[in-house]
Amino acid sequence: MSELHKMLSGGIYDPSDDILSEMRSKARNLTFKYNQTTRAQKEERKNILTELFGSIEGNIKIEPNFNCDYGQNISVGDNFYVNFGCVILDCAEVKFGSNCFIGPQVGIYTACHPVNPIERNSGVEFAKPIIIGDNCWIGGHAVINPGVTLGDNVVVASGAVVTKSFPDNVVIGGNPARVLKQVETQQ
């Protein structure tokens, strides 16, 4: 089994593998290129993101600086916005629904390291996917940890550290994040 297959299936993998290293290098080159563009270069930005991401279902806008590990493991729905300084470590799938808004300095991390120091020091890793539903808003400086699924209409308060999954229609915040209130979806 290849290291890429191990990584994407949640197994222990060696990130120094030549194929994974080449994939990360490609993503770094594309994000560097993207981060050098200006707002006036809309078509070039769109082309770079199309090459970088696994799938884009509609309108997308990402403010520089943006960084990710692989890019190809990220899929986004329509009307996707990311503010300045976002980092997505996409060693596993990272999927966003439509109408998602990501605040500044947000970290979304699928990467995991062994707790055992001997195993961790060997350099191996594993990853858990992150799934974000439709109509979600993640406030500035929030962190979404590996394995988290957020339902539709979830609001993550600024600075929250999300360590577990949450259902639809909630506002969450704190460290670790907890439900602060329900979201009313009727007008």
C-alpha positions in Angstrom: 0.0 0.0 0.0 1.4 3.4 -1.0 2.1 6.1 1.6 -0.5 8.2 -0.1 -3.2 5.5 0.2 -2.2 5.0 3.9 -2.5 8.8 4.5 -5.9 9.1 2.8 -7.3 6.0 4.5 -6.4 7.2 8.0 -3.5 4.9 8.5 0.0 5.6 9.8 2.1 6.9 7.0 5.6 8.3 6.3 5.3 12.0 5.2 8.9 11.9 3.8 7.7 9.6 1.0 8.9 11.0 -2.4 5.4 11.1 -3.8 4.0 13.0 -0.8 6.9 15.3 -0.7 6.4 16.1 -4.4 2.7 16.7 -3.8 3.4 19.1 -0.9 6.0 20.9 -3.0 3.5 21.4 -5.8 1.0 22.8 -3.3 3.5 25.1 -1.8 4.5 26.4 -5.3 0.8 27.0 -6.1 0.0 28.8 -2.8 3.1 30.9 -3.2 2.0 31.9 -6.7 -1.5 32.6 -5.4 -0.3 34.7 -2.5 1.7 36.9 -4.9 -1.4 37.8 -7.0 -3.4 41.0 -6.6 -7.2 41.4 -6.3 -7.2 42.5 -10.0 -5.9 39.1 -11.1 -9.2 37.3 -10.6 -8.8 34.9 -13.5 -5.3 33.9 -12.5 -6.4 33.4 -8.9 -9.3 31.2 -10.1 -7.0 29.1 -12.3 -4.5 28.6 -9.5 -7.2 27.5 -7.0 -8.8 25.2 -9.6 -5.4 23.5 -10.1 -4.7 23.4 -6.3 -8.0 22.2 -4.9 -9.7 18.8 -5.4 -13.0 20.4 -6.4 -14.7 23.8 -6.5 -18.4 23.9 -7.0 -18.9 27.6 -7.7 -17.7 31.0 -6.5 -14.6 31.0 -4.4 -12.6 33.9 -2.8 -9.6 33.4 -0.7 -7.6 36.4 0.7 -3.8 35.9 0.8 -1.9 34.6 2.6 -3.4 31.1 2.3 -1.4 27.9 3.0 -2.2 24.2 2.8 -0.4 20.9 2.7 -1.7 19.2 -0.5 -4.7 21.2 -1.7 -6.1 18.3 -3.7 -7.8 16.9 -0.6 -9.8 20.1 -0.2 -13.3 20.4 -1.8 -15.5 23.5 -1.5 -19.1 24.2 -2.3 -20.5 27.4 -3.9 -20.0 30.8 -2.4 -16.9 30.0 -0.3 -14.9 32.8 1.3 -11.7 32.7 3.3 -10.2 35.7 5.1 -6.5 36.5 5.6 -4.0 34.0 7.0 -5.9 30.7 6.8 -4.0 27.4 7.1 -5.5 24.1 6.1 -3.5 21.0 6.8 -5.3 18.6 4.4 -3.5 15.3 4.9 -7.1 13.9 4.9 -10.2 15.1 3.2 -11.4 18.6 4.1 -14.9 19.2 2.7 -16.8 22.5 2.9 -20.5 22.8 2.0 -21.9 25.9 0.2 -22.0 29.4 1.7 -19.1 28.9 4.1 -17.2 31.8 5.5 -13.9 31.4 7.2 -12.5 34.3 9.4 -8.9 35.5 9.6 -6.1 33.4 11.0 -8.3 30.2 11.1 -6.5 26.8 11.4 -8.1 23.6 10.0 -5.9 20.6 10.8 -6.4 17.0 9.7 -2.8 16.1 10.6 -2.2 14.0 13.7 1.0 12.8 15.4 1.4 9.8 17.7 1.2 10.4 21.4 4.0 8.0 22.1 7.3 10.0 21.9 9.3 7.2 20.3 6.8 6.7 17.6 6.3 10.4 17.1 10.0 11.0 16.9 10.2 8.4 14.1 8.4 11.0 11.9 5.2 9.0 11.1 1.8 10.7 11.1 -1.8 9.9 10.5 -4.8 12.1 9.6 -8.5 12.4 10.2 -11.0 14.1 7.8 -12.8 17.3 8.5 -16.3 17.9 7.1 -18.0 21.4 7.3 -21.7 21.6 6.4 -23.6 24.3 4.4 -24.0 27.9 5.7 -21.2 27.7 8.3 -19.2 30.6 9.7 -15.9 30.0 11.4 -14.7 33.1 13.4 -11.2 34.5 13.4 -8.4 32.5 15.2 -10.6 29.4 15.6 -9.0 26.0 15.3 -10.8 23.0 13.9 -9.0 19.8 15.0 -8.7 16.4 13.2 -11.8 14.3 12.8 -14.4 17.1 13.4 -17.7 17.2 11.5 -19.8 20.4 11.7 -23.4 20.3 10.6 -25.3 22.9 8.6 -25.7 26.4 9.9 -23.0 26.1 12.6 -21.3 29.3 13.8 -17.9 28.9 15.5 -17.0 31.8 17.8 -13.7 33.6 17.4 -10.9 31.8 19.2 -12.8 28.5 19.6 -10.9 25.3 19.7 -13.1 22.6 18.2 -12.1 19.2 19.3 -15.3 17.2 18.6 -18.2 17.2 16.1 -21.4 19.3 16.5 -24.9 18.9 14.9 -26.8 21.5 12.7 -27.9 24.9 13.9 -25.7 25.7 16.9 -23.3 28.4 17.9 -20.2 26.9 19.5 -17.3 28.6 21.3 -14.6 28.2 24.0 -11.7 25.9 24.6 -12.7 23.2 24.1 -15.7 24.4 22.1 -19.2 23.7 23.5 -22.7 24.7 22.4 -23.4 28.3 23.4 -26.9 28.5 21.8 -29.1 27.3 19.0 -29.3 29.0 15.6 -32.8 30.1 14.6 -33.2 29.4 10.9 -36.7 30.7 10.4 -37.2 34.3 9.2 
